[in-house]
Amino acid sequence: MDASPEREDAVEAPVRPIGENGGDFEAVLVDGCLGFGVGMGNGVLILVASLCSTVDLQQGSVVAVAMALVVAAALRAGQLAADALQTDFGRRATLCCQAAASVAAMAALGLSVPLASAALAGVGLVATAFLYGRFLERLARKALMLVFDLAFMYVGLMLLVFSQMAFWYSYAMLFVSVALCAVISLLFARKPYQYSDLVAAADSKKRSIKVKGNNHTLLLLGFMLSGSLLAFFLGYPPEIVVVALGAAVGLAGIFSLLLERTDERKYKEALKKSPAFTAALLLLPLPVSPSEVQLALLCAYACLVSLNVIVLLNAVVETSRFDMISPVWLFGQEGSVFFAGIAVGGVLFSVGGLASGSAPLALYATCAVAVVACAWMQIRVNYQVYPFEPVIETGLDDEARAYREYDGQRKTLWQQKREIACERYGLSPREREILQILLKGRDAKYITDTFYISQSTAKTHIYNIYRKFGIHSRQELLDFIEDIEVSDDSGGPAGTAGDEAV
């Protein structure tokens, strides 16, 4: 976990992250890259194979949308059953579900039942995410990014290889990979990794950040990812489409790995603000371009969207670790919204792609609607997530800093008031740490640098503290804490000027 500053009310020290030194190489490689990364990659490969095995584009569209809905429902069910899934019995059940769903998906693929194959592969994806959730949370930041990057590179490479092989050769190779991952998962479940304490679903819900922009980001990226389906409607053989998409996904993993060698925080922030621009730049010229250019545009589009998805996956695990939220609960919440976006986008792009065969204007309309929808969601993400952002960005002025200089006795009283506010308004452990930093006059940039988290994560926590207190500025925060009264006998609350809880 990211290092936290020195503080009076520190929470329990976390266990050492996996992958901080060379001694954890085997754990990162075997359980992270092979167990989780290849396991998730196999699920994606089965989904693509299911799409390619459909009899026509209409059936393929139904398979894609149905798969997204099944995965969203499975993730939501997992969120509701998070407490049960975190028990020993729940972990064993998840392990069995992962193995059974993956093998059954391969059987359905071999029997040419693409709908069942895609649905079962989706269930296997969900089970894999739940099974390895706490392990991912334990990974050091660099190791976690490596796992996701290699997973995308694996998918891209295998798509390129499978496109050049006969069906049953690629089927046999994929079946061996699925069986290998099942064995690795079985061994992984028996390893005595030291995890942080289990977090109940109720506590996870309290600690989760309730900001509308989170859902808009998930919907936006899921919606945009489904735009890659347009590649199947350009008239190319499925093998050519698979090569293009494989190159896009593989390059996304490579680019992500290379970009992490630069200023990681800047490139991630730039990616978060660019999806709508990417959609406009690459989708709007699509209807008027030659078929070869269309495929190139969609390849670039899929690559950029995949880069954003890699950033999103890292952010979800970062949130689980930083806010001490159950990964099963958080994966269920965030993942269900993401796949709902895929389902909505799948309907739009499939209908537009199917109609474009008889009505060329349908492709114009589809791309225009997609760009408008992406722009709307991007605006919601950028401008309605943090309504107090100008205040969040700034620190305290000199007068306010002087106002916070107390002698030893005054500091003790101030700490008591802060603790009362934290208890009364239900601040999570992380929010309490950040509140203490804010009361020392620090801003979002300082929090970002101290905890090595993204700027948007820091702003989200600050905004959530303001929302719970019902305030809008840093000066109001100081006044709010100052107005809390402490009884002389017990140190408990005697009232506050802002007694109504938000």
TIGUTOR-847144 format. One record per residue (C-alpha): x, y, z. Coordinates in pm, 1 decimal. Example, Ala and Ser with C-alpha at 12.3 -4.5 7.8 and 13.67 -1.06 7.14 Angstrom:
[[1230.0; -450.0; 780.0]]
[[1367.0; -106.0; 714.0]]
This chain:
[[0.0; 0.0; 0.0]]
[[107.3; 355.9; -55.3]]
[[297.3; 506.6; 233.5]]
[[99.6; 743.3; 452.7]]
[[224.9; 1047.2; 642.4]]
[[302.9; 1050.7; 1010.4]]
[[-13.0; 1113.1; 1211.3]]
[[-158.3; 1092.2; 1558.0]]
[[-453.3; 864.7; 1475.2]]
[[-286.6; 622.1; 1236.4]]
[[-470.6; 313.5; 1127.3]]
[[-321.7; -32.2; 1156.4]]
[[-9.9; -74.2; 943.7]]
[[-77.1; -277.4; 630.2]]
[[102.4; -595.5; 542.2]]
[[397.1; -564.1; 305.6]]
[[291.0; -546.4; -61.2]]
[[377.5; -841.3; -283.3]]
[[631.1; -757.9; -550.2]]
[[832.4; -492.4; -367.7]]
[[1148.5; -699.3; -396.7]]
[[1292.2; -976.3; -609.6]]
[[1190.2; -1242.5; -359.4]]
[[829.3; -1210.4; -471.5]]
[[909.2; -1272.1; -838.6]]
[[750.8; -1618.2; -836.9]]
[[428.0; -1492.0; -679.6]]
[[392.9; -1206.9; -929.6]]
[[477.7; -1427.9; -1227.7]]
[[284.8; -1744.6; -1140.7]]
[[-17.9; -1621.2; -948.8]]
[[-36.8; -1270.7; -1093.0]]
[[63.6; -1296.8; -1458.7]]
[[-24.5; -1662.6; -1524.3]]
[[-305.4; -1732.1; -1279.7]]
[[-494.5; -1405.0; -1303.2]]
[[-363.8; -1244.0; -1623.3]]
[[-375.6; -1550.6; -1846.8]]
[[-698.2; -1665.9; -1681.5]]
[[-873.2; -1340.3; -1765.3]]
[[-713.7; -1342.9; -2109.5]]
[[-850.0; -1690.9; -2178.8]]
[[-1199.2; -1569.2; -2097.7]]
[[-1163.7; -1286.2; -2348.1]]
[[-1027.0; -1526.3; -2611.1]]
[[-1326.8; -1756.5; -2566.1]]
[[-1558.1; -1457.8; -2607.8]]
[[-1389.0; -1355.5; -2933.4]]
[[-1395.3; -1715.1; -3058.5]]
[[-1765.9; -1732.9; -2977.3]]
[[-1831.9; -1418.9; -3181.4]]
[[-1635.2; -1554.8; -3476.2]]
[[-1821.2; -1887.9; -3467.3]]
[[-2167.9; -1733.1; -3510.3]]
[[-2352.3; -1799.0; -3834.8]]
[[-2412.0; -1432.8; -3916.2]]
[[-2361.2; -1080.2; -3785.0]]
[[-2706.0; -1065.8; -3629.2]]
[[-2639.6; -1370.7; -3412.8]]
[[-2297.8; -1231.9; -3325.3]]
[[-2456.8; -908.7; -3206.5]]
[[-2698.3; -1101.1; -2985.7]]
[[-2410.1; -1301.9; -2839.6]]
[[-2207.7; -987.8; -2759.9]]
[[-2494.6; -805.6; -2588.1]]
[[-2612.2; -1115.7; -2400.5]]
[[-2258.7; -1180.4; -2273.9]]
[[-2232.1; -826.0; -2136.9]]
[[-2567.3; -857.6; -1959.6]]
[[-2473.8; -1195.1; -1807.9]]
[[-2142.7; -1060.3; -1677.7]]
[[-2309.7; -748.1; -1535.0]]
[[-2568.7; -963.7; -1356.7]]
[[-2301.6; -1201.4; -1222.6]]
[[-2095.2; -910.3; -1091.2]]
[[-2396.1; -755.3; -921.2]]
[[-2485.3; -1090.6; -765.5]]
[[-2128.8; -1122.1; -640.3]]
[[-2148.8; -776.8; -485.3]]
[[-2466.4; -871.9; -298.4]]
[[-2305.0; -1194.8; -177.2]]
[[-1965.5; -1038.6; -100.4]]
[[-1960.0; -1144.9; 265.2]]
[[-2034.6; -1507.4; 177.9]]
[[-1779.4; -1514.3; -105.3]]
[[-1503.1; -1392.7; 128.0]]
[[-1535.6; -1692.7; 360.6]]
[[-1327.5; -2007.5; 312.9]]
[[-1628.8; -2189.0; 174.4]]
[[-1702.0; -1897.4; -56.7]]
[[-1347.7; -1899.3; -192.6]]
[[-1368.0; -2273.0; -261.4]]
[[-1702.4; -2223.5; -433.8]]
[[-1554.2; -1941.9; -643.6]]
[[-1262.2; -2164.8; -740.8]]
[[-1496.5; -2444.4; -848.5]]
[[-1714.1; -2197.8; -1039.1]]
[[-1413.4; -2060.4; -1225.0]]
[[-1289.6; -2402.8; -1333.8]]
[[-1635.0; -2537.5; -1419.6]]
[[-1740.5; -2227.6; -1615.7]]
[[-1417.2; -2217.1; -1816.6]]
[[-1426.9; -2587.2; -1908.1]]
[[-1798.7; -2570.2; -1988.6]]
[[-1736.9; -2264.8; -2207.7]]
[[-1475.6; -2458.4; -2404.0]]
[[-1715.8; -2750.8; -2441.0]]
[[-1991.9; -2521.3; -2568.6]]
[[-1746.5; -2361.7; -2811.2]]
[[-1648.5; -2703.6; -2945.5]]
[[-2016.3; -2794.2; -2988.5]]
[[-2079.6; -2468.0; -3179.5]]
[[-2311.9; -2313.7; -2920.7]]
[[-2167.6; -1959.5; -2916.9]]
[[-2428.9; -1802.7; -2689.7]]
[[-2369.3; -2056.7; -2412.3]]
[[-1993.8; -2039.6; -2465.8]]
[[-1985.4; -1660.3; -2434.2]]
[[-2210.8; -1656.9; -2128.0]]
[[-2008.0; -1924.6; -1948.2]]
[[-1682.1; -1750.3; -2036.7]]
[[-1823.6; -1431.8; -1884.3]]
[[-1907.2; -1616.4; -1562.6]]
[[-1551.8; -1751.4; -1560.2]]
[[-1416.8; -1396.8; -1592.5]]
[[-1620.3; -1286.1; -1291.6]]
[[-1511.3; -1585.1; -1082.3]]
[[-1145.6; -1520.9; -1168.8]]
[[-1173.7; -1155.7; -1064.5]]
[[-1336.4; -1248.6; -733.6]]
[[-1088.8; -1529.0; -664.5]]
[[-779.7; -1311.9; -716.2]]
[[-924.7; -986.3; -580.4]]
[[-746.9; -982.9; -246.1]]
[[-422.0; -1094.1; -410.3]]
[[-437.3; -803.2; -656.1]]
[[-500.0; -570.6; -363.5]]
[[-178.2; -695.6; -202.6]]
[[36.5; -640.8; -511.7]]
[[277.4; -349.6; -516.6]]
[[179.9; -76.0; -760.6]]
[[441.4; -160.9; -1024.1]]
[[367.3; -533.1; -1000.9]]
[[-5.4; -468.7; -1040.6]]
[[46.5; -260.6; -1353.7]]
[[274.3; -530.0; -1495.8]]
[[5.0; -795.2; -1445.6]]
[[-256.7; -593.6; -1635.7]]
[[-14.8; -495.3; -1912.4]]
[[93.8; -854.4; -1971.1]]
[[-269.1; -971.8; -1969.3]]
[[-348.4; -736.2; -2257.6]]
[[-31.6; -835.9; -2442.4]]
[[-123.3; -1203.1; -2398.9]]
[[-469.2; -1149.3; -2548.1]]
[[-326.1; -955.7; -2840.9]]
[[-56.6; -1213.3; -2913.5]]
[[-292.5; -1510.4; -2894.5]]
[[-545.0; -1342.5; -3123.8]]
[[-270.9; -1293.6; -3380.9]]
[[-160.6; -1657.1; -3347.1]]
[[-510.7; -1806.0; -3354.1]]
[[-604.5; -1607.9; -3664.0]]
[[-335.7; -1797.1; -3857.3]]
[[-433.9; -2144.9; -3735.9]]
[[-713.1; -2386.1; -3816.9]]
[[-999.5; -2383.7; -3566.6]]
[[-923.8; -2713.3; -3395.2]]
[[-553.4; -2634.1; -3355.6]]
[[-632.4; -2303.2; -3188.2]]
[[-906.7; -2474.1; -2987.3]]
[[-661.3; -2733.6; -2854.5]]
[[-408.0; -2466.2; -2762.9]]
[[-670.5; -2260.7; -2580.8]]
[[-801.7; -2567.8; -2398.0]]
[[-451.2; -2645.4; -2268.2]]
[[-416.5; -2285.6; -2148.0]]
[[-753.2; -2302.7; -1970.6]]
[[-657.8; -2629.0; -1799.0]]
[[-321.2; -2484.3; -1693.4]]
[[-489.8; -2180.8; -1538.2]]
[[-730.9; -2406.2; -1349.3]]
[[-435.5; -2592.4; -1195.6]]
[[-258.3; -2265.5; -1108.1]]
[[-576.2; -2134.6; -943.9]]
[[-608.9; -2453.9; -740.6]]
[[-251.4; -2419.2; -616.4]]
[[-303.8; -2046.3; -557.1]]
[[-603.2; -2111.9; -331.8]]
[[-386.1; -2331.2; -109.5]]
[[-105.1; -2077.7; -65.5]]
[[-81.9; -1905.2; 275.7]]
[[-68.9; -1545.0; 157.0]]
[[-102.6; -1290.2; 435.8]]
[[-392.9; -1059.4; 356.1]]
[[-537.6; -757.3; 529.5]]
[[-840.4; -809.0; 751.6]]
[[-1164.6; -891.5; 572.6]]
[[-1391.7; -593.7; 513.6]]
[[-1765.0; -656.7; 535.6]]
[[-1997.6; -546.4; 258.4]]
[[-2169.6; -297.7; 490.3]]
[[-1838.1; -132.9; 578.4]]
[[-1735.2; -132.1; 212.6]]
[[-2055.4; 47.0; 121.2]]
[[-1991.4; 312.0; 386.3]]
[[-1634.5; 366.8; 268.0]]
[[-1714.8; 372.9; -102.1]]
[[-1705.0; 712.9; -267.6]]
[[-2047.3; 822.7; -387.9]]
[[-1962.5; 1050.6; -678.5]]
[[-2171.7; 1044.5; -995.4]]
[[-1866.7; 1083.5; -1215.2]]
[[-1744.2; 737.2; -1117.4]]
[[-2043.4; 572.0; -1282.9]]
[[-2017.1; 801.2; -1583.7]]
[[-1652.2; 702.8; -1631.7]]
[[-1736.5; 333.4; -1614.8]]
[[-2032.7; 370.6; -1849.8]]
[[-1827.4; 579.8; -2089.6]]
[[-1540.9; 332.4; -2123.0]]
[[-1773.3; 32.7; -2144.5]]
[[-1978.4; 209.2; -2410.7]]
[[-1666.4; 301.9; -2608.0]]
[[-1515.8; -46.5; -2583.2]]
[[-1823.4; -191.9; -2752.3]]
[[-1751.9; 37.0; -3049.0]]
[[-1484.6; -212.2; -3153.4]]
[[-1773.5; -432.7; -3272.8]]
[[-1801.7; -208.1; -3577.5]]
[[-1492.2; -381.3; -3716.2]]
[[-1704.1; -691.4; -3782.2]]
[[-1943.9; -492.8; -4004.8]]
[[-1685.7; -363.7; -4254.2]]
[[-1709.1; -667.0; -4481.5]]
[[-1371.4; -818.7; -4393.5]]
[[-1331.3; -1189.7; -4310.1]]
[[-1334.0; -1260.6; -3934.9]]
[[-965.5; -1358.0; -3950.4]]
[[-866.5; -1010.1; -4068.1]]
[[-1080.3; -844.8; -3800.8]]
[[-924.2; -1065.2; -3531.9]]
[[-575.4; -968.6; -3651.2]]
[[-663.6; -598.3; -3633.7]]
[[-819.1; -621.5; -3287.5]]
[[-537.1; -843.9; -3162.6]]
[[-279.9; -590.1; -3277.3]]
[[-476.4; -309.9; -3108.3]]
[[-506.9; -487.4; -2772.8]]
[[-147.1; -609.5; -2774.6]]
[[-12.5; -265.1; -2861.2]]
[[-218.9; -116.7; -2578.4]]
[[-39.8; -343.5; -2331.5]]
[[299.7; -255.1; -2480.0]]
[[227.8; 119.3; -2482.8]]
[[105.3; 105.1; -2123.7]]
[[424.4; -71.1; -2017.5]]
[[638.2; 190.9; -2193.5]]
[[437.5; 489.6; -2071.9]]
[[483.3; 376.8; -1712.9]]
[[853.6; 451.9; -1758.4]]
[[765.0; 819.1; -1810.9]]
[[558.9; 1048.4; -1589.0]]
[[294.2; 791.5; -1505.4]]
[[57.2; 1028.7; -1330.7]]
[[46.8; 1279.7; -1614.9]]
[[-24.8; 1026.1; -1887.1]]
[[-301.3; 865.7; -1679.3]]
[[-467.0; 1201.2; -1617.2]]
[[-440.3; 1281.6; -1988.7]]
[[-602.7; 950.7; -2082.2]]
[[-890.2; 1007.9; -1841.2]]
[[-973.6; 1337.4; -2009.6]]
[[-943.5; 1214.8; -2369.4]]
[[-1207.8; 944.0; -2440.3]]
[[-1463.0; 1178.7; -2598.3]]
[[-1191.2; 1338.6; -2812.1]]
[[-1077.3; 990.7; -2918.3]]
[[-1432.1; 900.1; -3021.1]]
[[-1477.2; 1220.5; -3221.4]]
[[-1137.1; 1197.8; -3389.4]]
[[-1163.9; 833.3; -3496.1]]
[[-1537.1; 762.3; -3532.1]]
[[-1660.1; 1070.8; -3717.3]]
[[-1436.2; 1014.3; -4025.5]]
[[-1531.8; 645.2; -4033.4]]
[[-1837.2; 662.4; -4266.6]]
[[-1656.6; 864.8; -4536.8]]
[[-1330.2; 666.1; -4536.3]]
[[-1228.2; 376.3; -4764.2]]
[[-1263.5; 31.2; -4611.3]]
[[-887.5; -3.0; -4548.5]]
[[-880.4; 329.8; -4365.4]]
[[-1191.4; 232.3; -4170.3]]
[[-1018.0; -76.3; -4034.5]]
[[-709.2; 128.0; -3943.4]]
[[-924.6; 388.1; -3764.9]]
[[-1104.7; 120.9; -3562.8]]
[[-771.9; -44.0; -3479.3]]
[[-637.8; 285.5; -3341.4]]
[[-968.9; 342.5; -3163.0]]
[[-958.4; -1.3; -2996.3]]
[[-596.1; 56.7; -2890.9]]
[[-668.6; 391.6; -2722.8]]
[[-981.4; 260.8; -2551.7]]
[[-786.1; -42.7; -2427.6]]
[[-525.5; 192.4; -2278.9]]
[[-803.2; 367.4; -2088.9]]
[[-937.4; 32.8; -1968.4]]
[[-592.7; -59.4; -1831.8]]
[[-587.3; 267.6; -1637.2]]
[[-940.7; 196.5; -1514.0]]
[[-850.5; -151.9; -1390.6]]
[[-552.7; -15.9; -1198.3]]
[[-771.4; 257.9; -1050.1]]
[[-1032.5; 8.9; -926.1]]
[[-772.1; -200.4; -743.0]]
[[-609.5; 119.7; -614.7]]
[[-943.9; 230.7; -474.3]]
[[-998.5; -103.6; -304.1]]
[[-655.5; -89.8; -142.2]]
[[-650.7; 278.7; -52.6]]
[[-1003.8; 296.4; 91.0]]
[[-983.2; -49.4; 252.5]]
[[-1288.1; -175.4; 63.4]]
[[-1363.3; -540.8; -4.3]]
[[-1235.5; -613.1; -358.1]]
[[-1523.7; -854.2; -417.3]]
[[-1776.3; -585.7; -327.2]]
[[-1600.2; -314.8; -528.8]]
[[-1539.3; -533.4; -834.7]]
[[-1907.5; -620.8; -833.0]]
[[-2018.1; -259.6; -808.8]]
[[-1777.2; -108.1; -1061.3]]
[[-1773.1; -401.8; -1300.6]]
[[-2150.9; -424.4; -1330.3]]
[[-2170.3; -60.0; -1439.1]]
[[-1885.1; -108.7; -1686.2]]
[[-2048.1; -409.9; -1851.8]]
[[-2383.5; -234.5; -1854.6]]
[[-2209.8; 29.3; -2066.0]]
[[-2082.9; -246.4; -2296.4]]
[[-2437.6; -380.4; -2333.4]]
[[-2581.8; -37.6; -2416.5]]
[[-2304.5; 34.8; -2663.7]]
[[-2335.0; -313.8; -2809.5]]
[[-2700.1; -252.0; -2893.0]]
[[-2626.5; 84.0; -3057.7]]
[[-2325.8; -26.3; -3262.2]]
[[-2481.5; -359.3; -3360.4]]
[[-2804.5; -199.6; -3481.2]]
[[-2609.0; 66.6; -3668.2]]
[[-2371.8; -186.8; -3819.2]]
[[-2651.2; -418.1; -3931.7]]
[[-2852.7; -131.4; -4079.9]]
[[-2552.9; 12.1; -4264.5]]
[[-2562.5; -278.0; -4510.7]]
[[-2892.5; -159.1; -4659.7]]
[[-2887.9; 206.3; -4549.9]]
[[-2541.2; 368.1; -4566.6]]
[[-2666.2; 668.8; -4370.3]]
[[-2713.4; 441.5; -4068.8]]
[[-2337.2; 435.0; -4010.9]]
[[-2327.8; 816.3; -4013.0]]
[[-2608.9; 828.0; -3757.7]]
[[-2449.9; 560.7; -3538.8]]
[[-2111.9; 733.7; -3523.4]]
[[-2272.0; 1073.4; -3460.7]]
[[-2490.2; 940.4; -3177.8]]
[[-2190.8; 760.6; -3025.3]]
[[-1976.8; 1075.9; -3029.8]]
[[-2256.2; 1284.8; -2875.0]]
[[-2311.3; 1023.6; -2602.8]]
[[-1937.6; 1006.9; -2528.3]]
[[-1913.0; 1386.4; -2514.9]]
[[-2208.3; 1408.2; -2276.1]]
[[-2062.4; 1147.6; -2040.3]]
[[-1717.5; 1310.2; -2061.7]]
[[-1868.1; 1645.3; -1962.2]]
[[-2036.8; 1479.1; -1666.9]]
[[-1704.2; 1325.9; -1564.9]]
[[-1499.4; 1645.6; -1604.3]]
[[-1733.8; 1911.1; -1469.6]]
[[-1990.9; 1751.5; -1240.2]]
[[-1777.6; 1518.5; -1033.3]]
[[-1613.5; 1786.7; -820.6]]
[[-1838.2; 2094.0; -793.7]]
[[-1593.8; 2251.8; -546.6]]
[[-1280.7; 2177.5; -753.1]]
[[-1141.6; 2535.9; -752.7]]
[[-1144.6; 2524.3; -373.0]]
[[-1006.1; 2171.9; -361.6]]
[[-709.6; 2270.9; -577.1]]
[[-596.8; 2554.5; -350.6]]
[[-429.5; 2547.4; -13.8]]
[[-485.0; 2787.3; 272.9]]
[[-380.0; 3149.4; 252.5]]
[[-138.4; 3297.8; 504.4]]
[[-415.9; 3429.1; 728.3]]
[[-583.4; 3089.6; 743.5]]
[[-251.6; 2919.8; 816.8]]
[[-187.9; 3160.8; 1101.9]]
[[-537.3; 3087.5; 1227.4]]
[[-436.4; 2721.8; 1268.9]]
[[-131.7; 2784.1; 1487.4]]
[[-222.9; 2664.1; 1835.6]]
[[-28.7; 2592.1; 2152.9]]
[[-11.3; 2236.2; 2289.6]]
[[-335.4; 2257.0; 2486.2]]
[[-523.0; 2407.9; 2191.8]]
[[-397.6; 2134.3; 1960.0]]
[[-533.0; 1870.0; 2195.2]]
[[-874.8; 2036.1; 2191.0]]
[[-861.3; 2062.1; 1811.7]]
[[-783.2; 1689.5; 1786.9]]
[[-1082.2; 1609.4; 2005.9]]
[[-1307.9; 1818.6; 1784.3]]
[[-1173.4; 1647.6; 1475.3]]
[[-1235.3; 1303.6; 1625.2]]
[[-1590.3; 1401.1; 1719.8]]
[[-1657.7; 1519.3; 1365.2]]
[[-1516.5; 1197.6; 1219.9]]
[[-1734.8; 979.9; 1440.7]]
[[-2049.0; 1188.2; 1402.4]]
[[-2038.9; 1207.3; 1023.7]]
[[-1909.4; 857.0; 957.3]]
[[-1574.1; 929.6; 793.8]]
[[-1385.4; 623.3; 674.9]]
[[-1030.4; 554.6; 800.0]]
[[-880.9; 702.9; 482.5]]
[[-1105.5; 1008.1; 498.8]]
[[-987.2; 1067.9; 855.6]]
[[-626.1; 1065.9; 741.5]]
[[-701.0; 1305.6; 458.3]]
[[-904.8; 1533.6; 685.9]]
[[-605.4; 1567.2; 916.0]]
[[-386.7; 1661.6; 619.2]]
[[-642.9; 1917.6; 500.2]]
[[-656.0; 2075.9; 845.0]]
[[-280.1; 2126.7; 822.9]]
[[-331.8; 2344.1; 515.7]]
[[-236.5; 2090.0; 249.6]]
[[-408.9; 2059.4; -87.9]]
[[-497.9; 1784.4; -336.7]]
[[-151.8; 1785.6; -494.2]]
[[14.0; 1720.4; -157.6]]
[[-224.6; 1430.0; -91.1]]
[[-153.7; 1292.4; -438.1]]
[[223.3; 1303.3; -383.6]]
[[207.4; 1169.2; -28.0]]
[[-5.9; 861.8; -97.2]]
[[103.3; 823.5; -461.1]]
[[-253.9; 809.3; -583.9]]
[[-413.5; 971.8; -885.2]]
[[-524.9; 1332.3; -863.4]]
[[-884.5; 1234.5; -930.9]]
[[-877.7; 989.9; -637.3]]
[[-747.4; 1261.6; -405.1]]
[[-1010.8; 1509.8; -524.2]]
[[-1283.0; 1250.5; -481.2]]
[[-1190.5; 1195.7; -116.3]]
[[-1177.7; 1568.8; -46.8]]
[[-1511.8; 1620.2; -216.2]]
[[-1666.6; 1336.4; -16.4]]
[[-1548.5; 1491.4; 311.9]]
[[-1700.0; 1825.1; 210.6]]
[[-2023.5; 1653.2; 112.2]]
[[-2055.6; 1471.9; 444.8]]
[[-1993.2; 1793.2; 638.8]]
[[-2223.4; 1996.4; 413.4]]
[[-1956.3; 2256.9; 336.8]]
[[-1808.7; 2405.0; 19.6]]
[[-1467.3; 2553.8; 99.6]]
[[-1152.6; 2508.2; 306.6]]
[[-1235.9; 2803.9; 529.9]]
[[-1579.5; 2654.4; 598.4]]
[[-1401.3; 2333.5; 699.5]]
[[-1197.0; 2520.7; 961.0]]
[[-1505.5; 2698.8; 1090.5]]
[[-1699.3; 2372.1; 1098.5]]
[[-1439.8; 2196.2; 1315.0]]
[[-1394.1; 2505.7; 1533.4]]
[[-1768.5; 2527.0; 1606.3]]
[[-1784.1; 2173.1; 1746.3]]
[[-1809.5; 2184.4; 2125.5]]
[[-1632.2; 1942.7; 2357.6]]
[[-1769.4; 1875.2; 2704.0]]
[[-1522.5; 1936.1; 2984.7]]
[[-1593.3; 1613.3; 3174.0]]
[[-1583.9; 1343.9; 2907.2]]
[[-1445.5; 1503.4; 2595.9]]
[[-1768.5; 1407.8; 2414.5]]
[[-1973.7; 1631.2; 2192.0]]
[[-2190.0; 1897.7; 2342.6]]
[[-2329.1; 2023.0; 2015.8]]
[[-2224.1; 2191.6; 1699.0]]
[[-2337.6; 2475.9; 1486.3]]
[[-2385.6; 2233.5; 1201.7]]
[[-2550.1; 1947.6; 1389.6]]
[[-2755.8; 1814.4; 1102.9]]
[[-2580.6; 1521.3; 936.7]]
[[-2548.0; 1518.0; 562.5]]
